[in-house]
Amino acid sequence: MTTVNTYLTFKGNCEEAFNFYKNAFGGDFAYVGRFKDMPQNDPNCKVDDSELNNIMHISFPIGNTILMGSDAGGEWAKGVTVGNNFSVSINADSQKEADRLFNVLSANGKVSMPMNKTFWDSYFGMFTDQFDIQWMISFDANPKGK
């Protein structure tokens, strides 16, 4: 079943915010990954050494949804402002459905990351739609609590 979740982007205080949310809701994080966990030999994965311990991705189940987030790192950090620091995250049932949703929703918008296989083993892409709403589309053949 396709799921829709909220993805929050922070300027270096993601861990603090998610610990605050965890304290409010209770429960445990399903996944915590840091920038230092990325393949450092990939030119698309470069962040400043001071950001290596920041959150690359975190997921926190709350009821029937998952609150997800990350710190903005590298070149993306300068583009984060209050109001554009969230995305609608869609987890599709298949790669075909992920492609369909990506193509339909990104029409007349701006693609920031085309659909492609990622180092975290997801088929993933990002874009801003024609109404300036940010989206993330993914398909995980082997979900790992992300």
Contact map, one row per residue, 1 for C-alpha under 8 A:
11100000000000000000000000000000000000000000000000000000000000000000000000000000000000000001100000000000000000000000000000000000000000000000000000
11110000000000000000000000000000000000000000000000000000000000000000000000000000000000000111100000000000000000000000000000000000000000000000000000
11111000000000000000000000000000000000000000000000000000000000000000000000000000000000000111000000000000000000000000000000000000000000000000000000
01111100000000000000000000000000000000000000000000000000000000001000000000000000000000011110000000000000000000000000000000000000000000000000000000
00111110000000000000000000000000000000000000000000000000000000001111000000000000000000011100000000000000000000000000000000000000000000000000000000
00011111000000000000000000000000000000000000000000000000000000000111000000000000000001111000000000000000000000000000000000000000000000000000000000
00001111100000000000000000000000000000000000000000000000000000000011110000000000000001111000000000000000000000000000000000000000000000000000000000
00000111110000000000000000000000000000000000000000000000000000000011110000000000000011100000000000000000000000000000000000000000000000000000000000
00000011111001000000000000000000000000000000000000000000000000000000111100000001000011000000000000000000000000000000000000000000000000000000000000
00000001111111000000000000000000000000000000000000000000000000000000111100000001000010000000000000000000000000000000000000000000000000000000000000
00000000111111000000000000000000000000000000000000000000000000000000001100001001000000000000000000000000000000000000000000000000000000000000000000
00000000011111100000000000000000000000000000000000100110000000000000001100000000000000000000000000000000000000000000000000000000000000000000000000
00000000011111111000000000000000000000000000000000000000000000000000001000000000000000000000000000000000000000000000000000000000000000000000000000
00000000111111111100000000000000000000000000000000000110000000000000111000000000000000000000000000000000000000000000000000000000000000000000000000
00000000000111111110000000000000000000000000000000000110000000000000000000000000000000000000000000000000000000000000000000000000000000000000000000
00000000000011111111000000000000000000000000000000000000000000000000000000000000000000000000000000000000000000000000000000000000000000000000000000
00000000000011111111100000000000000000000000000000000000000000000000000000000000000000000000000000000000000000000000000000000000000000000000000000
00000000000001111111110000000000000000000000000000000000000100000000000000000000000000000000000000000000000000000000000000000000000000000000000000
00000000000000111111111000000000000000000000000000000000000000000000000000000000000000000000000000000000000000000000000000000000000000000000000000
00000000000000011111111100000000000000000000000000000000000000000000000000000000000000000000000000000000000000000000000000000000000000000000000000
00000000000000001111111111000000000000000000000000000000000000000000000000000000000000000000000000000000000000000000000000000000000000000000000000
00000000000000000111111111111000000000000000000000000000000100000000000000000000000000000000000000000000000000000000000000000000000000000000000000
00000000000000000011111111000000000000000000000000000000000000000000000000000000000000000000000000000000000000000000000000000000000000000000000000
00000000000000000001111111000000000000000000000000000000000000000000000000000000000000000000000000000000000000000000000000000000000000000000000000
00000000000000000000111111100000000000000000000000000000000001000000000000000000000000000000000000000000000000000000000000000000000000000000000000
00000000000000000000111111110000000000000000000000000000000000000000000000000000000000000000000000000000000000000000000000000000000000000000000000
00000000000000000000010011111000000000000000000000000000000011000000000000000000000000000000000000000000000000000000000000000000000000000000000000
00000000000000000000010001111100000000000000000000000000000110000000000000000000000000000000000000000000000000000000000000000000000000000000000000
00000000000000000000010000111111000000000000000000000000011110000000000000000000000000000000000000000000000000000000000000000000000000000000000000
00000000000000000000000000011111000000000000000000000000011110000000000000000000000000000000000000000000000000000000000000000000000000000000000011
00000000000000000000000000001111100000000000000000000000111100000000000000000000000000000000000000000000000000000000000000000000000000000000000011
00000000000000000000000000001111110000000000000000000011111000000000000000000000000000000000000000000000000000000000000000000000000000000000000000
00000000000000000000000000000011111010000000000000000011110000000000000000000000000000000000000000000000000000000000000000000000000000000000000000
00000000000000000000000000000001111111000000000000011111100000000000000000000000000000000000000000000000000000000000000000000000000000000000000000
00000000000000000000000000000000111111000000001000111111000000000000000000000000000000000000000000000000000000000000000000000000000000000000000000
00000000000000000000000000000000011111110000000000011000000000000000000000000000000000000000000000000000000000000000000000000000000000000000000000
00000000000000000000000000000000111111100000000000000000000000000000000000000000000000000000000000000000000000000000000000000000000000000000000000
00000000000000000000000000000000011111110000100000000000000000000000000000000000000000000000000000000000000000000000001000000000000000000000000000
00000000000000000000000000000000000111111100100000000000000000000000000000000000000000000000000000000000000000000000001000000000000000000000000000
00000000000000000000000000000000000101111110110000000000000000000000000000000000000000000000000000000000000000000000000000000000000000000000000000
00000000000000000000000000000000000000111110100000000000000000000000000000000000000000000000000000000000000000000000000000000000000000000000000000
00000000000000000000000000000000000000111111110000000000000000000000000000000000000000000000000000000000000000000000000000000000000000000000000000
00000000000000000000000000000000000000011111110000000000000000000000000000000000000000000000000000000000000000000000000000000000000000000000000000
00000000000000000000000000000000000000000111110000000000000000000000000000000000000000000000000000000000000000000000000000000000000000000000000000
00000000000000000000000000000000000001111111111000000000000000000000000000000000000000000000000000000000000000000000000000000000000000000000000000
00000000000000000000000000000000000000010111111100000000000000000000000001000000000000000000000000000000000000000000000000000000000000000000000000
00000000000000000000000000000000001000000000111110110000000000000000000011000000000000000000000000000000000000000000000000000000000000000000000000
00000000000000000000000000000000000000000000011111110000000000000000000011000000000000000000000000000000000000000000000000000000000000000000000000
00000000000000000000000000000000000000000000001111110000000000000000000000000000000000000000000000000000000000000000000000000000000000000000000000
00000000000000000000000000000000000000000000000111111000000000000000000000000000000000000000000000000000000000000000000000000000000000000000000000
00000000000100000000000000000000001000000000001111111100000000000000000010000000000000000000000000000000000000000000000000000000000000000000000000
00000000000000000000000000000000011100000000001111111100000000000000000000000000000000000000000000000000000000000000000000000000000000000000000000
00000000000000000000000000000000011100000000000001111110000000000000000000000000000000000000000000000000000000000000000000000000000000000000000000
00000000000101100000000000000000011000000000000000111111000000000000001000000000000000000000000000000000000000000000000000000000000000000000000000
00000000000101100000000000000001111000000000000000001111110000000000111000000000000000000000000000000000000000000000000000000000000000000000000000
00000000000000000000000000000001111000000000000000000111110000000000111110000000000000000000000000000000000000000000000000000000000000000000000000
00000000000000000000000000000011110000000000000000000011111000000001111000000000000000000000000000000000000000000000000000000000000000000000000000
00000000000000000000000000001111100000000000000000000011111100000001110000000000000000000000000000000000000000000000000000000000000000000000000001
00000000000000000000000000001111000000000000000000000000111110000111100000000000000000000000000000000000000000000000000000000000000000000000000011
00000000000000000100010000011110000000000000000000000000011111000111000000000000000000000000000000000000000000000000000000000000000000000000000000
00000000000000000000000000111100000000000000000000000000001111111110000000000000000000000000000000000000000000000000000000000000000000000000000000
00000000000000000000000010100000000000000000000000000000000111111110000000000000000000000000000000000000000000000000000000000000000000000000000000
00000000000000000000000000000000000000000000000000000000000011111100000000000000000000000000000000000000000000000000000000000000000000000000000000
00000000000000000000000000000000000000000000000000000000000011111100000000000000000000000000000000000000000000000000000000000000000000000000000000
00011000000000000000000000000000000000000000000000000000000011111110000000000000000000000000000000000000000000000000000000000000000000000000000000
00001100000000000000000000000000000000000000000000000000001111111111000000000000000000000000000000000000000000000000000000000000000000000000000000
00001111000000000000000000000000000000000000000000000000001111001111100000000000000000000000000000000000000000000000000000000000000000000000000000
00001111000000000000000000000000000000000000000000000000111100000111110000000000000000000000000000000000000000000000000000000000000000000000000000
00000011110001000000000000000000000000000000000000000011111000000011111000000000000000000000000000000000000000000000000000000000000000000000000000
00000011110001000000000000000000000000000000000000000011110000000001111100000000000000000000000000000000000000000000000000000000000000000000000000
00000000111111000000000000000000000000000000000000000111100000000000111110001000000000000000000000000000000000000000000000000000000000000000000000
00000000111100000000000000000000000000000000000000000001000000000000011111011001000000000000000000000000000000000000000000000000000000000000000000
00000000000000000000000000000000000000000000001100100001000000000000001111111000000000000000000000000000000000000000000000000000000000000000000000
00000000000000000000000000000000000000000000011100000000000000000000000111111000000000000000000000000000000000000000000000000000000000000000000000
00000000000000000000000000000000000000000000000000000000000000000000000011111110000000000000000000000000000000000000000000000000000000000000000000
00000000000000000000000000000000000000000000000000000000000000000000000111111111000000000000000000000000000000000000000000000000000000000000000000
00000000001000000000000000000000000000000000000000000000000000000000001111111111000000000000000000000000000000000000000000000000000000000000000000
00000000000000000000000000000000000000000000000000000000000000000000000000111111000000000000000000000000000000000000000000000000000000000000000000
00000000000000000000000000000000000000000000000000000000000000000000000000111111100000000000000000000000000000000000000000000000000000000000000000
00000000111000000000000000000000000000000000000000000000000000000000000100011111110110000000000000000000000000000000000000000000000000000000000000
00000000000000000000000000000000000000000000000000000000000000000000000000000011111110000000000000000000000000000000000000000000000000000000000000
00000000000000000000000000000000000000000000000000000000000000000000000000000001111110000000000000000000000000000000000000000000000000000000000000
00000000000000000000000000000000000000000000000000000000000000000000000000000000111111000000000000000000000000000000000000000000000000000000000000
00000000000000000000000000000000000000000000000000000000000000000000000000000001111111100000000000000000000000000000000000000000000001000000000000
00000001110000000000000000000000000000000000000000000000000000000000000000000001111111100000000000000000000000000000000000000000000000000000000000
00000111100000000000000000000000000000000000000000000000000000000000000000000000001111110000000000000000000000000000000000000000000001000000000000
00000111000000000000000000000000000000000000000000000000000000000000000000000000000111111000000000000000000000000000000000000000000011110000000000
00011110000000000000000000000000000000000000000000000000000000000000000000000000000001111100000000000000000000000000000000000000000011110000000000
00011110000000000000000000000000000000000000000000000000000000000000000000000000000000111110000000000000000000000000000000000000000000111100000000
01111000000000000000000000000000000000000000000000000000000000000000000000000000000000011111000000000000000000000000000000000000000000111100000000
01110000000000000000000000000000000000000000000000000000000000000000000000000000000000001111100001000000000000000000000000000000000000001111000000
11100000000000000000000000000000000000000000000000000000000000000000000000000000000000000111111011000000000000000000000000000000000000001111000000
11000000000000000000000000000000000000000000000000000000000000000000000000000000000000000011111011000000000000000000000000000000000000000010000000
00000000000000000000000000000000000000000000000000000000000000000000000000000000000000000001111111000000000000000000000000000000000000000011100000
00000000000000000000000000000000000000000000000000000000000000000000000000000000000000000001111111100000000000000000000000100000000000000010000000
00000000000000000000000000000000000000000000000000000000000000000000000000000000000000000000011111110000000000000000000000000000000000000000000000
00000000000000000000000000000000000000000000000000000000000000000000000000000000000000000001111111111000000000000000000000000000000000000000000000
00000000000000000000000000000000000000000000000000000000000000000000000000000000000000000011111111111100000000000000000000000000000000001110000000
00000000000000000000000000000000000000000000000000000000000000000000000000000000000000000000001111111110000000000010000000000000000000000000000000
00000000000000000000000000000000000000000000000000000000000000000000000000000000000000000000000111111111000000000000000000000000000000000000000000
00000000000000000000000000000000000000000000000000000000000000000000000000000000000000000000000011111111100000000000000000000000000000001000000000
00000000000000000000000000000000000000000000000000000000000000000000000000000000000000000000000001111111110000000010000000001000000000001000000000
00000000000000000000000000000000000000000000000000000000000000000000000000000000000000000000000000111111111000000000000000000000000000000000000000
00000000000000000000000000000000000000000000000000000000000000000000000000000000000000000000000000011111111000000000000000000000000000000000000000
00000000000000000000000000000000000000000000000000000000000000000000000000000000000000000000000000001111111010000000000000000000100000000000000000
00000000000000000000000000000000000000000000000000000000000000000000000000000000000000000000000000000111111111100000000000000011110000000000000000
00000000000000000000000000000000000000000000000000000000000000000000000000000000000000000000000000000011111110000000000000000000110000000000000000
00000000000000000000000000000000000000000000000000000000000000000000000000000000000000000000000000000000011111000000000000000000110000000000000000
00000000000000000000000000000000000000000000000000000000000000000000000000000000000000000000000000000000111111100000000000000011111100000000000000
00000000000000000000000000000000000000000000000000000000000000000000000000000000000000000000000000000000010111110000000000000011110000000000000000
00000000000000000000000000000000000000000000000000000000000000000000000000000000000000000000000000000000010011111100000000000111000000000000000000
00000000000000000000000000000000000000000000000000000000000000000000000000000000000000000000000000000000000001111100000000001111000000000000000000
00000000000000000000000000000000000000000000000000000000000000000000000000000000000000000000000000000000000000111110000000001110000000000000000000
00000000000000000000000000000000000000000000000000000000000000000000000000000000000000000000000000000000000000111111000000011110000000000000000000
00000000000000000000000000000000000000000000000000000000000000000000000000000000000000000000000000100100000000001111100000111100000000001000000000
00000000000000000000000000000000000000000000000000000000000000000000000000000000000000000000000000000000000000000111110000111000000000000000000000
00000000000000000000000000000000000000000000000000000000000000000000000000000000000000000000000000000000000000000011111011110000000000000000000000
00000000000000000000000000000000000000000000000000000000000000000000000000000000000000000000000000000000000000000001111111110000000000000000000000
00000000000000000000000000000000000001100000000000000000000000000000000000000000000000000000000000000000000000000000111111000000000000000000000000
00000000000000000000000000000000000000000000000000000000000000000000000000000000000000000000000000000000000000000000011111000000000000000000000000
00000000000000000000000000000000000000000000000000000000000000000000000000000000000000000000000000000000000000000000111111100000000000000001000000
00000000000000000000000000000000000000000000000000000000000000000000000000000000000000000000000000000000000000000000111111110000000000000111100000
00000000000000000000000000000000000000000000000000000000000000000000000000000000000000000000001000000000000000000011110011111000000000000111000000
00000000000000000000000000000000000000000000000000000000000000000000000000000000000000000000000000000000000000000111110001111100000000011110000000
00000000000000000000000000000000000000000000000000000000000000000000000000000000000000000000000000000100000000011111000000111110000000011100000000
00000000000000000000000000000000000000000000000000000000000000000000000000000000000000000000000000000000000000111110000000011111000001111000000000
00000000000000000000000000000000000000000000000000000000000000000000000000000000000000000000000000000000010011111100000000001111100001110000000000
00000000000000000000000000000000000000000000000000000000000000000000000000000000000000000000000000000000010011110000000000000111111111100000000000
00000000000000000000000000000000000000000000000000000000000000000000000000000000000000000000000000000000111111000000000000000011111111100000000000
00000000000000000000000000000000000000000000000000000000000000000000000000000000000000000000000000000000011111000000000000000001111110000000000000
00000000000000000000000000000000000000000000000000000000000000000000000000000000000000000000000000000000000010000000000000000001111110000000000000
00000000000000000000000000000000000000000000000000000000000000000000000000000000000000000000000000000000000010000000000000000001111111000000000000
00000000000000000000000000000000000000000000000000000000000000000000000000000000000000110000000000000000000000000000000000000001111111100000000000
00000000000000000000000000000000000000000000000000000000000000000000000000000000000101110000000000000000000000000000000000000111100111110000000000
00000000000000000000000000000000000000000000000000000000000000000000000000000000000000111100000000000000000000000000000000000111100011111000000000
00000000000000000000000000000000000000000000000000000000000000000000000000000000000000111100000000000000000000000000000000011110000001111100000000
00000000000000000000000000000000000000000000000000000000000000000000000000000000000000001111000001001100000000000010000000011100000000111110000000
00000000000000000000000000000000000000000000000000000000000000000000000000000000000000001111000001000000000000000000000001111000000000011111000000
00000000000000000000000000000000000000000000000000000000000000000000000000000000000000000011111001000000000000000000000001110000000000001111100000
00000000000000000000000000000000000000000000000000000000000000000000000000000000000000000011010000000000000000000000000011100000000000000111111000
00000000000000000000000000000000000000000000000000000000000000000000000000000000000000000000010000000000000000000000000001000000000000000011111000
00000000000000000000000000000000000000000000000000000000000000000000000000000000000000000000000000000000000000000000000000000000000000000001111100
00000000000000000000000000000000000000000000000000000000000000000000000000000000000000000000000000000000000000000000000000000000000000000001111111
00000000000000000000000000000000000000000000000000000000000000000000000000000000000000000000000000000000000000000000000000000000000000000000011111
00000000000000000000000000000110000000000000000000000000001000000000000000000000000000000000000000000000000000000000000000000000000000000000001111
00000000000000000000000000000110000000000000000000000000011000000000000000000000000000000000000000000000000000000000000000000000000000000000001111
